[in-house]
Amino acid sequence: MKENILEFGELSLSQKEEAVELFLDGFGKFMTFSKDEKVKKQLFMEIFDSKLFLCYLEGDKVLGLMGLGTNKVRPINFKKDVCIKYFGKFKGTIISRQMNASFQKAVVKGEKELYLDTLVTHPSYRSKGIGTILVNKACSLKDYDSIIVEVFSKNKKAIKFYENNEFVISKKHKFSFMRLLGSGYPIKMTKNIKH
Ligand SMILES: CC(C)(COP(=O)(O)OP(=O)(O)OC[C@H]1O[C@@H](n2cnc3c(N)ncnc32)[C@H](O)[C@@H]1OP(=O)(O)O)[C@@H](O)C(=O)NCCC(=O)NCCS
């Protein structure tokens, strides 16, 4: 079957929906601002950056998704006007401000650092090398000399996955308030890229 990595903006409408579903499958538990799955799906369809999300496809099916950030841009922007459209002026403004405090925060400082904002593969197609293909794609981007990712300490599978892909633990944020989300504390992992 033909394998392909495309930017989010290059996908058809139904493929974009599949990509957003993958994202919500992996990270939906952190999107506590609404319980309405349909509305959340519509929102993310509009706020995913068209270029900063790379999608792995086999045939027509989206099986993996990777969001990339730099010291200037990050791939998910809870734009105020879009949040207001779905949640009304008051709640929409709060959601935009609160979510962007994390999602638009500068997470890397250097020009040559790439931040792996989101990586998720289709639950039925894990352990088949798709996550590794996407990480290798990020490593092949010539403008960067290191890749940084943050993983929650309870996500043992992901930590092992990144270690297998030559990431090393560079910092443990043991006292982060993110612990309240129930997934442990954030661990920063770094991989140096040799081009
Ligand atoms: C972490 C995650 C992205 C890994 O994706 P994946 O597609 O399963 O990754 P890979 O298949 O490349 O590697 C996973 C495992 O499969 C093994 N593997 C890779 N190719 C394989 C193949 N062809 N046949 C059998 N096994 C294979 C790897 O050795 C690796 O083993 P490990 O789990 O013992 O470390 C995926 O589990 C996921 O989406 N998790 C939910 C979201 C998440 O936690 N993301 C990370 C935080 S940002």
PDBQT file of the ligand as one rigid body, heavy atoms in Angstrom, charges set to zero:
ROOT
HETATM    1  C1  LIG A 201       3.893   6.594  21.417  1.00  0.00    +0.000 C 
HETATM    2  C2  LIG A 201       3.310   6.265  20.035  1.00  0.00    +0.000 C 
HETATM    3  C3  LIG A 201       3.260   7.535  19.193  1.00  0.00    +0.000 C 
HETATM    4  C4  LIG A 201       4.222   5.237  19.346  1.00  0.00    +0.000 C 
HETATM    5  O1  LIG A 201       3.735   5.012  18.042  1.00  0.00    +0.000 OA
HETATM    6  P1  LIG A 201       3.914   3.618  17.289  1.00  0.00    +0.000 P 
HETATM    7  O2  LIG A 201       3.348   3.804  15.919  1.00  0.00    +0.000 OA
HETATM    8  O3  LIG A 201       3.380   2.487  18.096  1.00  0.00    +0.000 OA
HETATM    9  O4  LIG A 201       5.515   3.547  17.236  1.00  0.00    +0.000 OA
HETATM   10  P2  LIG A 201       6.445   2.427  16.592  1.00  0.00    +0.000 P 
HETATM   11  O5  LIG A 201       5.614   1.326  15.998  1.00  0.00    +0.000 OA
HETATM   12  O6  LIG A 201       7.418   3.100  15.724  1.00  0.00    +0.000 OA
HETATM   13  O7  LIG A 201       7.230   1.896  17.845  1.00  0.00    +0.000 OA
HETATM   14  C5  LIG A 201       6.532   1.293  18.929  1.00  0.00    +0.000 C 
HETATM   15  C6  LIG A 201       7.038  -0.081  19.215  1.00  0.00    +0.000 C 
HETATM   16  O8  LIG A 201       6.838  -0.932  18.114  1.00  0.00    +0.000 OA
HETATM   17  C7  LIG A 201       8.036  -1.630  17.768  1.00  0.00    +0.000 C 
HETATM   18  N1  LIG A 201       8.025  -1.756  16.313  1.00  0.00    +0.000 N 
HETATM   19  C8  LIG A 201       8.316  -0.818  15.417  1.00  0.00    +0.000 A 
HETATM   20  N2  LIG A 201       8.196  -1.310  14.157  1.00  0.00    +0.000 NA
HETATM   21  C9  LIG A 201       7.765  -2.576  14.276  1.00  0.00    +0.000 A 
HETATM   22  C10 LIG A 201       7.420  -3.587  13.347  1.00  0.00    +0.000 A 
HETATM   23  N3  LIG A 201       7.511  -3.392  12.022  1.00  0.00    +0.000 N 
HETATM   24  N4  LIG A 201       6.977  -4.764  13.831  1.00  0.00    +0.000 NA
HETATM   25  C11 LIG A 201       6.869  -4.967  15.170  1.00  0.00    +0.000 A 
HETATM   26  N5  LIG A 201       7.196  -4.042  16.088  1.00  0.00    +0.000 NA
HETATM   27  C12 LIG A 201       7.636  -2.859  15.657  1.00  0.00    +0.000 A 
HETATM   28  C13 LIG A 201       9.113  -0.712  18.264  1.00  0.00    +0.000 C 
HETATM   29  O9  LIG A 201      10.304  -1.409  18.566  1.00  0.00    +0.000 OA
HETATM   30  C14 LIG A 201       8.487  -0.148  19.502  1.00  0.00    +0.000 C 
HETATM   31  O10 LIG A 201       8.655  -1.073  20.558  1.00  0.00    +0.000 OA
HETATM   32  P3  LIG A 201       8.400  -0.676  22.066  1.00  0.00    +0.000 P 
HETATM   33  O11 LIG A 201       6.949  -0.282  22.237  1.00  0.00    +0.000 OA
HETATM   34  O12 LIG A 201       8.754  -1.906  22.816  1.00  0.00    +0.000 OA
HETATM   35  O13 LIG A 201       9.286   0.478  22.319  1.00  0.00    +0.000 OA
HETATM   36  C15 LIG A 201       1.882   5.622  20.159  1.00  0.00    +0.000 C 
HETATM   37  O14 LIG A 201       1.922   4.611  21.124  1.00  0.00    +0.000 OA
HETATM   38  C16 LIG A 201       0.775   6.604  20.528  1.00  0.00    +0.000 C 
HETATM   39  O15 LIG A 201       0.177   7.204  19.652  1.00  0.00    +0.000 OA
HETATM   40  N6  LIG A 201       0.473   6.763  21.836  1.00  0.00    +0.000 N 
HETATM   41  C17 LIG A 201      -0.599   7.655  22.297  1.00  0.00    +0.000 C 
HETATM   42  C18 LIG A 201      -0.196   9.117  22.216  1.00  0.00    +0.000 C 
HETATM   43  C19 LIG A 201       1.082   9.382  22.975  1.00  0.00    +0.000 C 
HETATM   44  O16 LIG A 201       1.237   8.955  24.113  1.00  0.00    +0.000 OA
HETATM   45  N7  LIG A 201       2.018  10.106  22.334  1.00  0.00    +0.000 N 
HETATM   46  C20 LIG A 201       3.316  10.398  22.932  1.00  0.00    +0.000 C 
HETATM   47  C21 LIG A 201       3.304  11.634  23.763  1.00  0.00    +0.000 C 
HETATM   48  S1  LIG A 201       3.611  13.053  22.747  1.00  0.00    +0.000 SA
ENDROOT
TORSDOF 0
